[in-house]
């Protein structure tokens, strides 16, 4: 019997307390989903979710009697979050789908564990652990974990038709947990349903895509998404640009210890076209921070092959470190991929590595003059103030940011005299 009884997360007093409260007086509760899957795959455990035969109101009442805070976070779908010591545990009543439209489901609560398992998406996500830690598998999830097979429960097309986001979840879970070739039925059903993805909200699509791009190595999943047409459906910007750079980027991340960066990986797949990226950001409703970062990358210049340290510092001052860092990382990944046996590429790798270090250490110098200084020098208020200030700043940049206020004041007086 497979068990998680000895796992540290399973023996936490808070979880033990919740299971005790829910399992007394005829109630049944089991841990379900990701905590069990990740434990059996030797991966870190995040959220701990619980399924129960109790109705949501009964969960709330039992929690109240036990002095446990209950928050009705999704009560219409049967979910109550129980909070102990600041940590939340989602408790959801067993359910079966009454009606689905590919986006939302109307559910009926029940007490049938098999019906609850069969309404879930993937076999590896439908494992339960009873209060004694024994793992209960009602849909073949344990066998699929052994072979790292990501497979829909029952008929793949039926599962997808219940919620079309499951197309993206299929590839996302393959990126994290799959091995070899994806399940053939899942691939076929995903390809056939790809045009239904446009019925989903942009927020759901981007949230799922961003999670996929955060996987340790999403390259195989992205390849199959391209093969099935799913990638073009959600990211048409990739159609002519492609995903060829992703594998080299992942290898570079792993070799150099970079944290996987979904935005950098997205940048590797789309053209650095500010206008198209703005359209993409609006369509997918990216956060302002994500959209701005992509714009900084698109507008950052391509580095000259022989850029000097001084020249690079000027580029950093003019364009900022964010976009240039992304440019350098992508260029470095490309150069590393081409470096084997190519002395020129190896030299490029070395130079880009130095520039990236400078970029990561960069702190923008503060220009020590202002419009008030220009006015004080006798330049009349108006457009000319900005022009003189810009000329003064250019003078400062061209001298490698080394001039102090005193030296700049002398230059300002010269500019002011020329203006008079």
C-alpha positions as CSV (number, residue, x, y, z in Angstrom):
1,X,0.0,0.0,0.0
2,X,1.4,3.4,-1.0
3,X,1.5,5.8,1.9
4,X,2.4,9.4,2.7
5,X,1.9,8.8,6.4
6,X,5.5,9.6,7.3
7,X,5.8,12.7,5.2
8,X,6.6,15.9,7.2
9,X,3.7,17.9,5.6
10,X,1.2,15.1,6.4
11,X,2.1,15.0,10.1
12,X,1.8,18.8,10.6
13,X,-0.4,19.4,13.6
14,X,-2.7,21.8,11.7
15,X,-3.5,19.2,9.0
16,X,-3.9,16.5,11.6
17,X,-6.3,18.7,13.5
18,X,-8.4,19.5,10.3
19,X,-8.7,15.9,9.3
20,X,-9.7,14.9,12.8
21,X,-12.5,17.6,12.9
22,X,-13.8,16.6,9.4
23,X,-13.6,12.8,9.9
24,X,-15.6,12.4,13.1
25,X,-19.3,11.7,13.4
26,X,-19.8,10.1,10.0
27,X,-17.8,12.7,8.0
28,X,-15.0,11.7,5.6
29,X,-12.1,13.8,4.5
30,X,-9.0,13.0,2.4
31,X,-6.1,15.0,1.1
32,X,-6.3,15.2,-2.6
33,X,-4.2,16.2,-5.6
34,X,-0.9,18.0,-5.9
35,X,0.5,17.3,-2.4
36,X,0.3,13.5,-3.0
37,X,1.4,13.7,-6.7
38,X,4.5,15.8,-5.8
39,X,5.4,13.6,-2.8
40,X,5.3,10.5,-4.8
41,X,7.5,12.1,-7.5
42,X,10.0,13.4,-5.0
43,X,9.1,17.1,-5.6
44,X,8.4,19.9,-3.1
45,X,4.8,20.1,-1.8
46,X,3.0,23.4,-2.0
47,X,-0.7,23.8,-1.3
48,X,-2.5,21.0,0.6
49,X,-6.1,20.5,-0.6
50,X,-8.7,18.4,1.1
51,X,-11.9,16.7,-0.3
52,X,-14.8,15.8,2.0
53,X,-18.2,14.3,2.0
54,X,-19.5,17.1,4.3
55,X,-21.5,20.0,2.8
56,X,-19.8,23.4,2.9
57,X,-22.1,24.6,5.7
58,X,-21.2,21.6,7.8
59,X,-17.5,22.3,7.3
60,X,-18.0,25.8,8.5
61,X,-20.0,24.7,11.5
62,X,-17.5,22.1,12.5
63,X,-14.6,24.5,12.1
64,X,-16.4,27.1,14.3
65,X,-17.0,24.5,17.0
66,X,-13.3,23.6,16.9
67,X,-12.1,27.2,17.0
68,X,-10.8,27.1,13.4
69,X,-11.2,30.1,11.1
70,X,-13.4,29.3,8.1
71,X,-13.4,31.5,4.9
72,X,-16.1,30.7,2.2
73,X,-13.6,31.3,-0.6
74,X,-15.7,29.4,-3.3
75,X,-18.7,28.2,-1.5
76,X,-20.9,28.0,-4.6
77,X,-18.5,25.3,-5.9
78,X,-18.2,23.7,-2.5
79,X,-14.9,25.2,-1.3
80,X,-14.2,26.5,2.2
81,X,-10.7,27.6,3.3
82,X,-9.8,26.6,6.8
83,X,-7.0,28.7,8.3
84,X,-4.7,27.7,11.1
85,X,-1.6,29.7,12.1
86,X,-1.9,31.8,9.0
87,X,-1.9,28.8,6.6
88,X,-5.0,28.0,4.5
89,X,-6.2,24.6,3.6
90,X,-8.9,24.4,0.9
91,X,-11.7,22.0,1.8
92,X,-14.0,21.1,-1.1
93,X,-17.1,19.0,-0.9
94,X,-17.2,15.9,-3.3
95,X,-18.9,16.9,-6.6
96,X,-20.2,15.8,-9.9
97,X,-20.8,18.0,-12.9
98,X,-24.4,18.6,-13.7
99,X,-23.8,21.0,-16.6
100,X,-20.7,22.3,-18.4
101,X,-20.1,24.7,-21.3
102,X,-16.4,24.6,-21.7
103,X,-15.8,27.5,-19.4
104,X,-17.9,27.0,-16.3
105,X,-19.5,24.0,-14.5
106,X,-22.7,23.7,-12.5
107,X,-22.0,21.0,-9.9
108,X,-24.0,18.9,-7.5
109,X,-22.5,17.9,-4.1
110,X,-22.3,14.2,-3.2
111,X,-20.6,11.5,-1.2
112,X,-19.3,9.3,-4.0
113,X,-15.5,9.3,-4.1
114,X,-15.3,7.6,-7.5
115,X,-17.6,10.2,-9.1
116,X,-15.5,13.0,-7.6
117,X,-12.3,11.5,-9.0
118,X,-13.8,10.9,-12.4
119,X,-14.8,14.6,-12.8
120,X,-11.2,15.7,-12.3
121,X,-8.9,16.4,-15.3
122,X,-5.8,14.2,-15.1
123,X,-5.1,10.9,-13.5
124,X,-2.1,12.1,-11.6
125,X,-4.2,14.9,-10.0
126,X,-6.9,12.6,-8.7
127,X,-5.0,10.7,-6.0
128,X,-6.4,10.8,-2.4
129,X,-4.8,10.1,1.0
130,X,-7.0,9.0,3.9
131,X,-6.5,10.2,7.4
132,X,-4.0,7.3,8.1
133,X,-1.9,8.4,5.1
134,X,-2.8,5.5,2.7
135,X,-3.0,6.6,-0.9
136,X,-6.3,5.8,-2.7
137,X,-6.2,5.6,-6.5
138,X,-9.5,5.3,-8.3
139,X,-8.5,6.2,-11.8
140,X,-5.0,4.7,-12.5
141,X,-3.0,7.7,-11.3
142,X,-0.3,5.7,-9.6
143,X,0.6,3.7,-12.7
144,X,0.8,6.9,-14.7
145,X,3.1,8.5,-12.1
146,X,5.4,5.5,-12.5
147,X,5.7,6.1,-16.2
148,X,5.4,9.9,-16.0
149,X,2.4,9.7,-18.2
150,X,0.1,12.8,-18.3
151,X,-3.3,11.4,-19.2
152,X,-6.9,12.6,-19.0
153,X,-9.3,10.7,-16.9
154,X,-11.7,8.7,-19.2
155,X,-12.3,10.2,-22.6
156,X,-9.9,13.1,-23.3
157,X,-12.3,15.0,-25.6
158,X,-15.1,14.8,-23.0
159,X,-12.8,16.1,-20.2
160,X,-11.7,19.0,-22.4
161,X,-15.2,19.9,-23.5
162,X,-16.0,20.4,-19.8
163,X,-13.4,23.1,-19.6
164,X,-11.3,24.1,-22.6
165,X,-8.6,25.4,-20.3
166,X,-7.7,21.8,-19.9
167,X,-6.0,21.9,-23.2
168,X,-3.4,24.2,-21.7
169,X,-3.3,22.3,-18.4
170,X,-2.5,19.1,-20.4
171,X,0.6,20.7,-21.9
172,X,1.5,22.5,-18.6
173,X,1.4,19.3,-16.6
174,X,3.4,17.5,-19.4
175,X,6.1,20.2,-19.0
176,X,6.3,19.6,-15.3
177,X,5.7,15.9,-14.9
178,X,5.6,14.2,-18.3
179,X,8.2,12.1,-20.1
180,X,8.6,10.8,-23.6
181,X,5.8,11.6,-26.1
182,X,2.6,13.0,-24.7
183,X,-0.5,10.8,-24.5
184,X,-1.8,10.4,-28.0
185,X,-5.5,10.7,-27.1
186,X,-4.7,13.9,-25.2
187,X,-2.8,15.3,-28.2
188,X,-5.6,14.5,-30.6
189,X,-8.3,16.0,-28.4
190,X,-6.2,19.1,-27.7
191,X,-5.6,19.7,-31.4
192,X,-9.3,19.3,-32.2
193,X,-10.3,21.7,-29.4
194,X,-7.7,24.4,-30.0
195,X,-10.2,26.8,-31.7
196,X,-12.3,26.7,-28.5
197,X,-9.5,28.4,-26.5
198,X,-10.8,31.8,-27.8
199,X,-13.9,31.3,-25.7
200,X,-11.8,31.5,-22.5
201,X,-10.9,34.7,-20.7
202,X,-7.5,36.2,-21.5
203,X,-6.6,36.1,-17.9
204,X,-7.1,32.4,-17.6
205,X,-5.1,31.7,-20.8
206,X,-2.2,33.9,-19.8
207,X,-2.1,32.6,-16.2
208,X,-1.9,29.0,-17.5
209,X,0.6,29.9,-20.2
210,X,2.9,31.7,-17.7
211,X,2.8,28.7,-15.4
212,X,3.9,26.5,-18.3
213,X,6.7,28.9,-19.2
214,X,7.9,28.7,-15.6
215,X,8.6,24.9,-15.8
216,X,12.2,23.8,-15.4
217,X,12.2,22.8,-19.1
218,X,9.1,23.6,-21.1
219,X,10.7,23.0,-24.5
220,X,9.1,19.6,-25.2
221,X,5.7,20.8,-24.2
222,X,6.1,23.9,-26.4
223,X,7.1,21.7,-29.3
224,X,3.9,19.6,-29.1
225,X,1.9,22.8,-28.6
226,X,3.3,24.0,-31.9
227,X,2.7,20.6,-33.6
228,X,-0.9,20.6,-32.6
229,X,-1.5,24.3,-33.5
230,X,-2.3,25.2,-29.9
231,X,0.7,27.5,-29.6
232,X,-0.3,29.5,-32.6
233,X,-3.9,29.7,-31.4
234,X,-2.9,31.4,-28.1
235,X,0.3,33.2,-29.3
236,X,0.0,33.9,-33.0
237,X,3.1,36.1,-32.6
238,X,5.2,32.9,-32.4
239,X,4.0,31.6,-35.8
240,X,6.9,33.0,-37.9
241,X,9.3,33.4,-35.1
242,X,9.1,30.0,-33.5
243,X,10.5,28.2,-30.5
244,X,13.9,27.2,-31.7
245,X,15.7,29.4,-29.2
246,X,14.0,27.9,-26.2
247,X,16.1,24.7,-25.9
248,X,19.4,26.7,-25.9
249,X,17.9,29.2,-23.4
250,X,16.9,26.4,-21.0
251,X,20.4,24.8,-21.3
252,X,22.0,28.2,-20.6
253,X,19.7,28.8,-17.6
254,X,20.7,25.4,-16.2
255,X,24.4,25.8,-16.8
256,X,24.6,29.3,-15.4
257,X,22.1,28.9,-12.5
258,X,19.6,31.3,-13.8
259,X,16.1,31.1,-12.3
260,X,13.5,30.2,-15.0
261,X,12.0,33.4,-16.2
262,X,8.6,33.1,-18.1
263,X,8.9,36.6,-19.6
264,X,12.4,35.9,-20.9
265,X,11.2,32.6,-22.4
266,X,8.3,34.4,-24.0
267,X,10.7,37.0,-25.5
268,X,12.7,34.1,-27.0
269,X,9.5,33.1,-28.9
270,X,8.2,36.4,-30.2
271,X,9.6,39.1,-32.5
272,X,11.1,42.2,-30.7
273,X,8.4,44.4,-32.3
274,X,7.1,47.0,-29.8
275,X,3.8,47.5,-31.6
276,X,3.0,43.8,-31.9
277,X,4.0,43.2,-28.3
278,X,1.7,46.0,-27.2
279,X,-1.1,44.3,-29.0
280,X,-0.2,40.9,-27.5
281,X,-0.1,42.5,-24.0
282,X,-3.5,44.0,-24.4
283,X,-5.0,40.8,-25.8
284,X,-3.7,38.6,-23.0
285,X,-4.2,41.4,-20.4
286,X,-0.7,41.1,-19.1
287,X,0.1,43.0,-16.0
288,X,1.5,46.5,-16.4
289,X,4.9,45.3,-15.1
290,X,5.1,42.4,-17.6
291,X,3.9,44.5,-20.5
292,X,6.5,47.3,-19.6
293,X,9.3,44.7,-19.4
294,X,8.6,43.4,-22.8
295,X,8.5,46.9,-24.2
296,X,11.9,47.7,-22.7
297,X,13.3,44.5,-24.3
298,X,11.8,45.4,-27.7
299,X,13.1,48.9,-27.6
300,X,16.6,48.0,-26.3
301,X,19.2,48.2,-29.1
302,X,21.0,45.1,-30.5
303,X,24.5,45.3,-29.1
304,X,27.3,46.0,-31.5
305,X,29.7,43.1,-31.7
306,X,32.6,45.2,-30.5
307,X,30.9,47.5,-27.9
308,X,33.3,48.9,-25.4
309,X,32.7,49.1,-21.7
310,X,32.3,52.9,-22.0
311,X,29.9,52.5,-24.9
312,X,28.0,49.9,-23.0
313,X,27.7,52.2,-20.0
314,X,26.2,54.8,-22.2
315,X,23.7,52.3,-23.6
316,X,22.7,51.4,-20.1
317,X,22.1,55.0,-19.2
318,X,20.1,55.7,-22.3
319,X,18.0,52.5,-22.4
320,X,18.1,51.1,-18.9
321,X,19.3,47.7,-17.6
322,X,16.1,45.7,-17.9
323,X,15.7,45.5,-21.6
324,X,19.5,45.2,-22.3
325,X,19.7,42.4,-19.7
326,X,17.1,40.4,-21.6
327,X,18.8,41.1,-24.9
328,X,22.1,39.9,-23.5
329,X,20.7,36.8,-22.0
330,X,19.0,35.8,-25.2
331,X,22.2,36.6,-27.2
332,X,24.3,34.7,-24.7
333,X,22.1,31.6,-24.9
334,X,22.3,31.7,-28.7
335,X,26.1,32.1,-28.7
336,X,26.5,29.3,-26.2
337,X,24.4,27.0,-28.5
338,X,26.8,27.9,-31.4
339,X,30.0,27.9,-29.4
340,X,31.1,24.3,-29.6
341,X,34.1,24.2,-31.9
342,X,33.6,27.9,-33.0
343,X,36.3,30.2,-31.6
344,X,34.4,33.3,-32.6
345,X,31.2,32.2,-30.9
346,X,33.3,31.3,-27.8
347,X,34.8,34.8,-27.7
348,X,31.3,36.2,-28.0
349,X,30.1,34.1,-25.1
350,X,33.0,35.4,-23.0
351,X,32.3,39.1,-23.9
352,X,28.5,38.7,-23.4
353,X,29.1,37.2,-20.0
354,X,31.2,40.2,-18.9
355,X,28.5,42.6,-20.2
356,X,25.8,40.7,-18.4
357,X,27.7,41.0,-15.1
358,X,28.1,44.8,-15.7
359,X,24.4,44.9,-16.5
360,X,23.4,43.1,-13.3
361,X,25.6,45.4,-11.2
362,X,24.4,48.5,-12.9
363,X,23.1,51.5,-10.9
364,X,22.1,54.4,-13.0
365,X,24.2,57.5,-12.2
366,X,22.2,60.6,-11.2
367,X,22.6,63.6,-13.5
368,X,23.6,66.4,-10.9
369,X,21.9,69.3,-12.8
370,X,18.3,70.4,-13.2
371,X,16.1,72.9,-15.1
372,X,16.4,75.2,-12.1
373,X,20.1,75.4,-12.6
374,X,19.6,76.3,-16.3
375,X,17.1,79.1,-15.3
376,X,19.6,80.3,-12.7
377,X,22.3,80.6,-15.4
378,X,20.1,83.1,-17.2
379,X,18.4,81.0,-19.8
380,X,14.8,82.3,-20.3
381,X,12.0,80.0,-19.3
382,X,10.6,78.0,-22.2
383,X,11.6,75.4,-24.7
384,X,15.3,76.5,-24.6
385,X,15.7,75.4,-21.0
386,X,15.0,71.8,-22.0
387,X,17.3,72.0,-25.0
388,X,20.2,73.4,-22.9
389,X,19.7,70.8,-20.2
390,X,19.7,68.0,-22.7
391,X,22.9,69.4,-24.3
392,X,24.5,69.6,-20.8
393,X,23.5,66.0,-20.0
394,X,24.9,64.8,-23.4
395,X,28.2,66.5,-22.5
396,X,28.2,64.7,-19.1
397,X,27.4,61.3,-20.7
398,X,30.1,61.8,-23.4
399,X,32.6,62.3,-20.6
400,X,31.6,59.1,-18.9
401,X,29.5,60.6,-16.1
402,X,32.6,61.9,-14.4
403,X,32.0,65.6,-14.2
404,X,30.7,67.1,-11.0
405,X,28.4,70.1,-10.5
406,X,31.2,72.5,-10.5
407,X,32.5,71.3,-13.9
408,X,29.0,71.2,-15.3
409,X,28.3,74.7,-14.1
410,X,31.2,76.0,-16.1
411,X,29.9,74.2,-19.2
412,X,26.4,75.5,-18.4
413,X,27.6,79.1,-18.3
414,X,29.2,78.6,-21.8
415,X,25.9,77.2,-23.1
416,X,24.0,80.1,-21.5
417,X,26.3,82.7,-23.1
418,X,25.9,81.1,-26.5
419,X,22.1,81.3,-26.0
420,X,22.2,85.0,-25.2
